[in-house]
């Protein structure tokens, strides 16, 4: 069991929460995390690039000048790939870069990523997170009191309008829900901030 401190929004420790390592995979599986990152990264590629081949470029097929006798290098039509505005010799075509990863593997990767954050003391748990007003200044003040000064992933049970409005102007903050947590978001942010109830729901 790992004891993780629980803080309030003033930055004071108000208790601890016990986390069973076995529920998060027992140990960090680095090859699985690498596979998950490749999976998420590849699936973000659009693959919508396309260039025109020689036969698709507009223009005449007439030979520009006779083969011999002009003193120039021999050449063909204006759509030749070596001509400015000509077609591409090795044209690009749309491609599907997406990969597949089983659901159980994705869940285990998420749990392993969370376990890695816990072992590196980069998981911050708050008992509850409420703001009196949807102000960016108030949200930034809470992060400062919690000692968070770099990128942070804030996971809530459900997004609320005041917190969404207060956090969207902070470029180093990403808001998500516990149900949408994944290894990619967890690992690409320095700190994971989560409510105590959200963490308990995730472990359950």
Secondary structure, 3 states (H helix, E strand, C coil): CEEEEEECCCCCEEEEEEECHHHHCCCCCHHHHHHHHHHHHHCCCCCCCCCCEHHHCCCCCCCCCCCCCCCCCCCCCCCCCCCCCCCECCCCCCCCCCCCCCHHHHHHHHHHHHHHHHHCCCEEEECCCCCCCCCHHHHHHHHHHCCCCCCEEEEECCCCHHHHHHHCCCCCEEEEEHHHCCHHHHHCCCEEEEEHHHHHHHHC
